[in-house]
Amino acid sequence: MKKLLVTATFILGALLTSNAQSTTSNPALSEGSWLVEANTNFGRAHASHTGFSLNTSDDNTVWNIGFEGGYFIIDDLALKVGLGYGDSDNADGRFSYKAGAKYYIESQFPVQLDLNGSSGDNFSPLFVGLQGGYAWFVADNISLEPGVRYDIDINDDADNFGGLGLNVGFALHF
């Protein structure tokens, strides 16, 4: 797992340094802009989503609601944070959090690396998340971003909760 984390960090760093001098072709992704994002999750029930999800399996319903926001420190690169709240039939409510970076390759293909987790009911899973997708700008400041996400378990509470998921993001850029 450490090798995968180091490799992912290296790849993201290489992408950032190789394109850091280019100017963005989309003003919504320019330095000094803001991003507010809501994501949906299709896939495995997850303990720390900061988006919208509803999953039912084995007579247990898990739901989450949350948002993410970010600030573009350079063209195409936003530092992001997210907060959410979720509940399930088998556990009391929990608060979710996320912090990371999102980079738009060629101002069109977002990749994200983040640390995410949740806290509540004496259960605090922690994950490293990797995400990639496509940004379809339906207006100058609104994008739909379908993508694939993989969360890597990094503590004992997270065991068997990570994994692959599909999502659709809705982002407002200003």
C-alpha positions in Angstrom: 0.0 0.0 0.0 2.9 2.4 0.7 4.2 1.8 -2.8 0.9 2.7 -4.3 0.6 5.9 -2.2 4.2 6.9 -3.1 3.5 6.1 -6.8 0.3 8.1 -6.8 2.0 11.1 -5.1 4.8 10.9 -7.6 2.5 10.9 -10.6 0.4 13.8 -9.3 3.6 15.8 -8.6 4.9 15.0 -12.1 1.7 16.2 -13.7 1.7 19.4 -11.7 5.3 20.3 -12.5 5.0 19.4 -16.2 2.0 21.7 -16.7 2.6 24.3 -14.1 3.8 27.0 -16.5 0.9 26.5 -19.0 -2.0 29.0 -19.1 -5.4 27.6 -18.7 -7.8 27.8 -21.6 -10.8 28.0 -19.3 -11.2 31.1 -17.1 -13.3 29.1 -14.6 -10.1 27.2 -13.7 -7.7 30.2 -13.4 -5.7 31.2 -10.4 -7.8 33.0 -7.8 -11.1 31.2 -8.8 -13.3 29.2 -6.4 -15.0 25.9 -6.8 -18.0 24.5 -5.0 -18.8 20.9 -5.7 -21.3 18.2 -4.9 -20.7 14.6 -5.8 -22.8 11.5 -6.0 -21.5 8.0 -5.3 -22.4 4.9 -7.1 -20.7 1.8 -5.7 -19.8 0.4 -2.4 -21.2 2.0 0.8 -18.4 4.1 2.2 -17.8 5.5 5.7 -16.4 8.9 4.7 -18.1 10.4 1.7 -18.5 14.1 1.5 -21.0 13.8 -1.3 -24.5 12.5 -1.8 -25.0 8.8 -1.5 -27.6 6.2 -0.6 -26.8 2.5 -0.4 -28.8 -0.4 0.9 -27.4 -3.9 1.3 -28.0 -6.7 3.8 -30.9 -4.8 5.4 -28.6 -1.8 6.2 -29.2 1.6 4.7 -26.3 4.0 4.6 -26.7 7.7 3.5 -24.4 10.7 3.3 -24.8 14.3 2.3 -22.0 16.9 2.0 -20.2 19.4 -0.2 -16.6 20.2 -1.2 -15.0 23.6 -1.9 -11.7 24.7 -3.3 -9.5 27.6 -4.3 -7.3 27.6 -7.4 -3.8 28.5 -6.2 -2.5 28.3 -9.8 -4.3 27.8 -13.1 -5.9 24.3 -13.2 -4.9 23.4 -9.6 -7.3 23.7 -6.7 -6.7 22.9 -3.0 -9.9 21.4 -1.7 -11.7 20.6 1.6 -15.0 18.8 2.1 -17.4 18.2 4.9 -20.3 15.8 5.2 -22.7 14.0 7.5 -24.0 10.4 7.2 -25.9 7.8 9.1 -26.8 4.1 8.8 -29.1 1.6 10.4 -26.1 -0.1 12.2 -24.4 3.0 13.6 -25.1 6.5 14.9 -24.4 9.5 12.8 -20.9 10.5 11.7 -19.1 13.5 10.3 -17.0 13.1 7.2 -14.0 15.2 6.0 -11.7 15.5 3.1 -8.6 17.5 2.2 -6.6 17.3 -1.0 -5.8 18.7 -4.4 -7.5 18.6 -7.7 -5.7 19.2 -11.0 -7.3 19.7 -14.4 -5.1 18.2 -17.1 -5.5 20.3 -20.2 -8.3 22.1 -18.4 -10.5 19.1 -19.1 -9.5 16.0 -17.2 -9.6 16.4 -13.4 -7.4 14.2 -11.2 -7.6 14.3 -7.5 -5.5 13.1 -4.6 -6.9 13.5 -1.0 -7.0 12.3 2.5 -10.5 11.5 3.7 -12.2 10.0 6.7 -15.0 10.2 9.2 -15.5 10.3 12.9 -18.4 9.1 15.0 -19.7 6.1 17.1 -16.1 5.2 18.2 -15.3 4.5 14.5 -12.8 6.7 12.6 -11.8 5.2 9.3 -9.1 7.0 7.2 -8.4 6.7 3.5 -6.2 8.0 0.7 -8.4 8.7 -2.3 -7.4 8.8 -6.0 -9.9 10.1 -8.5 -10.0 10.9 -12.2 -12.6 11.8 -14.8 -13.7 14.3 -17.4 -15.0 17.9 -16.9 -17.9 18.8 -19.3 -18.6 22.5 -19.0 -22.3 22.9 -19.7 -21.9 26.6 -19.1 -19.0 29.0 -18.5 -19.0 28.4 -14.8 -20.8 25.0 -14.4 -19.3 21.6 -15.0 -20.5 18.0 -14.8 -17.6 15.7 -13.9 -18.2 11.9 -14.2 -15.3 10.0 -12.7 -13.8 6.9 -11.1 -12.6 6.9 -7.6 -10.5 4.5 -5.6 -10.0 4.8 -1.8 -7.1 3.0 -0.1 -7.6 1.9 3.6 -4.9 3.3 5.8 -6.0 2.4 9.3 -7.7 -0.6 11.1 -11.2 1.1 11.2 -11.0 1.5 7.4 -10.4 -2.2 6.7 -12.6 -3.5 3.9 -14.4 -0.1 3.4 -12.2 1.3 0.7 -12.4 0.3 -2.9 -13.6 1.4 -6.3 -16.5 3.7 -6.9 -18.1 5.7 -9.7 -19.3 9.3 -9.2 -20.8 12.2 -11.0 -19.7 15.7 -9.7 -21.6 18.9 -10.2 -19.3 21.9 -9.8 -19.9 25.7 -9.7 -16.9 27.8 -10.6 -16.7 31.5 -9.6 
